[in-house]
Amino acid sequence: MKTVIINDKNIKNEINALRSESEEKFSGIENSVAEIIGNVKKFGDDALRDYTQKFDKVKIDDFKVSNEEISAAVSNVSIDIIEILHKAAENIRQFHILQLPKNINLKKDGLELTQIYTPIERVGVYIPGGNTVYPSTVLMNVIPAKIAGVKHISIATPPSQDCKVNDLILAAAYISGADTIYKIGGAQAIAALAYGTESIDSVYKITGPGNAYVAEAKKQVFGQVDIDMMAGPSEILIIADEDANAEYIAADLLSQAEHDVQAMSILVCLSKNTADKVLNEINKQLNNTPNGVRAKTALDDNGIIFIVKDLNTAFDISNEIAPEHLELLINSPCDYLDRIKNAGSIFVGQYSPEPAGDYFVGVNHTIPTCGKAKFASPLGTMDFIKHSNIIHYSKAGFLKDQHDIKAFAEAENFYFHANSIARRK
């Protein structure tokens, strides 16, 4: 990991460099993704089969996962894991059901205004393949959609080379209540969900994380459908003081780094002594397993330790970076919560590690990355709900406001608008 001592002169440059280096890694794929989307729109299932053969090395006939495949997968997963999936699902339900909105109503002087909430009818959820499997992401996306009242939820996920979907993915889909599961991945899956093909029904919104090609595809189909967010590589920022446990810090940095080689792990601490202890602990905990190699690559390429003079500077850095995950491993962490302006999920104290949020506690782990926590929020029930406004005038109420509305329209030179108002007697 790179170590940087922060002072008043270099703080802005170091933070700007951190983000610009990350953005550069994902440039230059727009044309490739546009070509994939165009071919899926034009050739439908034939294009999907060609791309699945090319990218996943799988020849596929039927994209839809059968009920028999789902039943077999659930049977193959151990009872203990099934029980844990159910517990996690219930925690997610308990938290996300509290996010359901209530209709609002305003009555005054012959006018009634109402805002009503309705669920999005059809949603597609992308579940990545690759280095690991993500049943947790199935739960985090499908359960809030079900709570919102979405009528039909489709999952798209890459097939393995034996033309199957991982048992854990299917078990989580069954537990969370997904309606349809498709064996298709990559930008081509996003295109299929957005525009539909002979075998795959189009949806109105697409959620779920993916690699750079998936993220770019979501960006390009936005407008045809809604999307949850433009997600980049996973990231964590830990603020630690002198009393923080170096073993815990190292473990949490590594837990984020094992996602993929692009993952970003950041420590902001108050001394070189803390930085050195954490680096020593990282070396102790690393190993030569595939995850260890991947985590080491991520830390070598994207890991950074900022050494700052005080906690005020630490929070300034954190707010500017706006991390996906923020851990506070400091004394009296609750006293500093009002200092946090930009963060996705905040983990308070040494016994609230980030992986608890990834899997179990009930908050959503689909969180804005790449600084987008400055203006965006974690996925939730409201992401699957839209609202409509209802306007109901009585005759007396309308006539009371008629002159003002007509004058307003005329001020904008919209005379037929004014005429619409004036003709009512």
C-alpha positions, 0 to 999 in steps of 0.5 A, spaced: 500 500 500 502 506 498 503 511 504 502 519 504 503 524 509 498 529 508 499 536 509 495 543 507 499 543 501 498 536 498 491 534 500 487 536 494 492 533 489 492 527 493 485 526 493 484 528 486 489 523 483 486 518 487 479 519 483 482 520 476 486 514 476 480 510 478 476 513 472 482 512 467 482 504 468 475 504 466 475 509 459 475 506 452 469 501 452 464 505 450 464 503 443 465 496 444 458 496 449 454 500 444 456 495 439 453 489 443 447 493 445 446 494 438 447 487 436 442 484 441 437 489 439 437 487 432 439 480 432 435 478 439 437 471 442 442 469 436 446 475 438 445 473 446 448 466 444 454 468 440 456 473 445 455 467 451 459 463 446 464 468 445 465 471 453 463 465 457 465 459 453 458 456 453 453 454 448 446 455 450 439 453 448 434 455 453 436 462 457 431 461 462 432 457 468 427 451 469 423 450 476 427 443 476 434 446 476 431 451 482 429 445 486 435 441 485 439 447 487 436 448 493 436 441 495 444 441 494 445 447 498 446 445 506 441 446 511 445 450 515 446 455 509 439 455 507 437 457 514 442 463 514 440 465 508 433 465 511 435 469 517 439 474 512 433 475 508 428 476 514 433 482 517 433 485 510 425 485 510 425 488 517 429 494 515 426 495 508 419 494 510 420 501 514 422 504 508 415 504 505 412 511 503 405 513 505 401 517 500 400 524 502 394 529 501 393 536 501 386 540 501 385 547 501 380 552 498 376 547 493 383 544 491 385 537 493 392 535 491 394 528 492 401 524 491 400 516 490 405 511 490 405 505 485 411 500 484 415 499 478 411 493 474 417 489 471 424 490 474 431 486 472 436 484 477 443 483 474 447 478 479 455 478 477 459 471 476 466 471 475 471 470 481 465 469 486 458 468 487 453 473 490 447 470 493 447 476 498 446 481 492 440 477 490 437 478 497 439 485 497 436 487 490 430 482 490 427 483 497 426 490 497 423 490 490 418 485 493 416 489 499 415 495 494 410 491 490 414 489 484 409 485 479 415 481 476 422 480 478 427 477 473 434 475 474 440 475 469 446 472 471 452 469 467 452 461 466 458 457 468 461 452 463 457 447 464 451 451 462 448 452 469 447 457 475 450 457 481 446 453 486 447 459 492 444 464 487 438 459 485 437 458 492 437 465 494 433 467 488 428 462 491 428 465 498 427 472 496 422 471 491 424 472 484 420 470 478 424 468 472 432 467 472 436 467 466 442 464 464 446 470 461 451 475 463 455 481 461 453 487 457 449 483 453 444 481 459 443 488 460 441 490 453 436 484 453 433 486 459 432 493 457 430 492 450 427 484 450 429 479 445 425 473 443 426 469 450 427 475 455 422 480 457 424 487 457 423 490 464 422 498 466 428 498 471 435 494 472 439 494 478 445 490 481 452 491 480 457 488 475 464 489 471 466 495 467 462 493 461 455 492 465 456 498 468 457 502 461 451 498 458 447 500 464 449 507 462 447 507 455 440 504 456 438 509 461 433 512 458 430 506 455 429 504 462 431 506 469 437 504 473 439 504 480 446 507 480 453 507 476 457 502 480 464 502 480 469 497 484 468 496 491 471 501 496 472 502 504 475 507 508 477 506 515 478 512 520 483 510 525 486 513 531 492 511 536 488 506 540 485 502 534 486 495 533 491 494 527 489 486 526 482 489 525 484 494 521 488 489 516 482 484 516 477 489 514 482 492 508 483 485 506 476 483 506 474 489 501 481 488 497 478 480 495 472 483 491 477 484 485 483 487 483 480 494 482 477 494 489 480 500 493 482 500 500 484 506 504 486 507 511 486 514 514 490 514 521 494 519 525 501 516 525 506 512 521 506 508 527 499 506 526 500 505 519 506 500 520 502 496 525 497 495 519 502 494 514 505 488 518 498 485 520 496 485 512 503 481 511 501 476 516 494 475 514 495 475 506 496 468 503 497 465 497 490 463 495 486 466 489 483 471 494 490 472 497 493 474 491 487 478 488 487 482 495 494 483 494 494 486 487 488 490 489 492 493 495 498 494 491 495 497 485 489 501 489 491 501 496 493 507 500 494 510 507 493 517 509 497 519 515 494 526 517 495 530 523 488 530 526 481 527 526 478 533 523 483 532 517 481 525 517 473 527 516 475 532 511 478 527 507 473 522 508 467 527 506 471 529 499 472 521 497 465 519 499 467 512 500 462 506 499 463 504 506 466 508 512 468 505 518 470 509 524 475 505 529 476 511 533 474 512 541 467 515 542 465 514 534 458 516 535 460 523 537 463 524 530 457 522 526 455 529 525 462 530 521 460 525 516 457 528 510 458 523 504 458 516 505 454 510 503 454 506 509 457 507 516 460 502 520 461 505 528 466 502 532 470 496 532 465 490 533 461 493 526 465 490 521 463 492 514 462 484 512 456 484 517 453 489 512 455 485 506 451 479 508 446 479 514 444 485 518 439 488 514 441 494 511 443 494 503 449 493 500 448 496 493 451 502 495 454 508 491 461 508 489 467 512 486 464 518 490 457 518 488 455 518 495 456 525 495 449 525 491 446 518 491 444 513 497 444 506 498 439 501 494 432 501 498 425 500 497 424 507 494 428 505 488 422 500 486 417 505 487 414 511 483 409 516 485 404 520 481 400 527 483 393 527 483 390 534 482 382 535 483 379 542 483 372 544 485 369 549 480 369 554 486 376 553 487 378 553 480 374 559 479 378 563 485 385 561 482 383 562 474 385 569 473 392 568 476 393 561 472 391 565 466 396 571 467 402 566 469 401 562 462 400 569 458 407 571 462 410 565 459 407 567 452 403 560 452 396 563 449 393 556 448 395 555 455 391 561 457 385 559 453 384 553 456 384 556 463 379 562 460 374 558 457 372 554 463 366 558 466 
